[in-house]
Amino acid sequence: MKKRILAYLAMIDRLLEHPPIAVNYEDEVGKHLVQIGFFMHERLVHLIVTVLFAVLSVGTALFFVAQPSIPILLLFGALLILLIPYIMHYYLLENGVQKMYTQYDELLRRSEEQKKEEAYASAMQEDAAR
């Protein structure tokens, strides 16, 4: 998932920096909204998993304080080892989706600008035809 979100963000950044001549921003806005939905769902799932691991880690630590034993300490260590990558991945997803919102705003702005330009060009053609 990390490679996918980073590749997608880079692709949209390239589209915004160096747009092709015949880009239809309205289509790009629609595609981008679909991708935002996918990544938001992924972000929600990882939030739930991350919170679950955090709660289990805290519960295990409290249980260890009440009933010290090596197996409980090992369980706490394993949960912490798993919690760190989950936090890092959730951080990537959260920041990626936030960046996608910014990209969406820029795509939408360009789409509206493109519509105005097309309407103006159409009006000029009608005037020229008369």
C-alpha positions as CSV (number, residue, x, y, z in Angstrom):
1,M,0.0,0.0,0.0
2,K,2.9,2.4,0.8
3,K,4.2,2.1,-2.8
4,R,0.8,2.6,-4.2
5,I,-0.1,5.7,-2.3
6,L,3.4,7.3,-2.9
7,A,3.2,6.4,-6.6
8,Y,-0.3,7.9,-7.0
9,L,0.7,11.1,-5.1
10,A,3.7,11.5,-7.4
11,M,1.6,10.9,-10.5
12,I,-0.9,13.6,-9.6
13,D,2.0,16.0,-8.6
14,R,3.5,15.4,-12.1
15,L,0.1,16.0,-13.7
16,L,-0.3,19.3,-11.9
17,E,3.3,20.4,-12.6
18,H,3.4,19.4,-16.2
19,P,-0.1,18.9,-17.5
20,P,-0.5,17.2,-20.9
21,I,-2.0,19.4,-23.6
22,A,-5.3,17.5,-23.8
23,V,-6.0,16.9,-20.1
24,N,-9.6,16.9,-19.0
25,Y,-9.5,18.2,-15.5
26,E,-13.2,17.2,-14.8
27,D,-12.3,13.6,-15.5
28,E,-9.2,13.8,-13.4
29,V,-11.3,15.2,-10.5
30,G,-13.6,12.2,-10.7
31,K,-10.8,9.7,-10.8
32,H,-9.1,11.5,-7.9
33,L,-12.3,11.3,-5.8
34,V,-12.4,7.5,-6.3
35,Q,-8.8,7.2,-5.2
36,I,-9.4,9.4,-2.1
37,G,-12.3,7.1,-1.2
38,F,-10.0,4.0,-1.5
39,F,-7.3,5.5,0.7
40,M,-9.8,6.9,3.2
41,H,-11.2,3.4,3.7
42,E,-7.7,2.0,4.1
43,R,-6.9,4.8,6.6
44,L,-10.0,3.9,8.7
45,V,-9.1,0.2,8.8
46,H,-5.6,1.0,9.9
47,L,-6.8,3.4,12.5
48,I,-9.0,0.7,14.0
49,V,-6.1,-1.8,14.0
50,T,-3.7,0.7,15.4
51,V,-6.0,1.7,18.2
52,L,-6.7,-2.0,19.0
53,F,-3.0,-2.7,19.2
54,A,-2.4,0.4,21.4
55,V,-5.2,-0.6,23.8
56,L,-3.9,-4.1,24.0
57,S,-0.4,-2.8,24.6
58,V,-1.6,-0.6,27.5
59,G,-3.7,-3.4,28.9
60,T,-0.8,-5.8,28.8
61,A,1.4,-3.3,30.5
62,L,-1.1,-2.7,33.2
63,F,-1.5,-6.5,33.6
64,F,2.2,-6.8,33.9
65,V,2.3,-4.2,36.7
66,A,-0.4,-6.1,38.6
67,Q,1.0,-9.6,37.8
68,P,4.6,-9.5,36.7
69,S,5.7,-12.5,34.6
70,I,8.0,-13.2,31.7
71,P,5.3,-14.3,29.3
72,I,3.3,-11.1,29.8
73,L,6.4,-9.1,29.4
74,L,7.2,-10.9,26.1
75,L,3.6,-10.3,24.9
76,F,4.0,-6.6,25.7
77,G,7.2,-6.5,23.7
78,A,5.6,-8.3,20.8
79,L,2.7,-5.9,20.8
80,L,5.0,-2.9,20.9
81,I,7.0,-4.3,18.0
82,L,3.9,-4.6,16.0
83,L,2.5,-1.2,17.1
84,I,5.4,0.8,15.8
85,P,5.0,-0.2,12.1
86,Y,1.2,0.2,12.4
87,I,1.7,3.8,13.6
88,M,4.2,4.5,10.9
89,H,1.8,3.2,8.2
90,Y,-1.2,5.0,9.6
91,Y,0.9,8.2,9.6
92,L,1.7,7.7,5.9
93,L,-2.0,7.1,5.1
94,E,-3.1,10.1,7.1
95,N,-0.6,12.5,5.5
96,G,-1.2,11.0,2.0
97,V,-4.9,11.5,2.2
98,Q,-4.4,15.1,3.5
99,K,-2.1,15.8,0.5
100,M,-4.8,14.2,-1.8
101,Y,-7.3,16.8,-0.5
102,T,-4.9,19.6,-1.5
103,Q,-4.4,18.0,-4.9
104,Y,-8.2,17.7,-5.3
105,D,-8.7,21.4,-4.5
106,E,-6.1,22.2,-7.2
107,L,-7.7,19.8,-9.8
108,L,-11.1,21.3,-9.0
109,R,-9.9,24.8,-9.5
110,R,-8.3,23.9,-12.8
111,S,-11.5,22.1,-13.9
112,E,-13.6,25.1,-13.2
113,E,-11.1,27.3,-15.0
114,Q,-11.1,24.9,-18.0
115,K,-14.9,25.0,-18.1
116,K,-14.9,28.8,-18.2
117,E,-12.3,28.8,-21.0
118,E,-14.4,26.3,-23.0
119,A,-17.5,28.4,-22.5
120,Y,-15.7,31.5,-23.6
121,A,-14.2,29.8,-26.7
122,S,-17.7,28.5,-27.6
123,A,-19.2,31.9,-27.2
124,M,-16.5,33.4,-29.5
125,Q,-17.2,30.7,-32.1
126,E,-20.9,31.6,-32.1
127,D,-20.1,35.2,-32.5
128,A,-17.7,34.5,-35.3
129,A,-20.3,32.3,-37.1
130,R,-22.9,35.2,-37.1
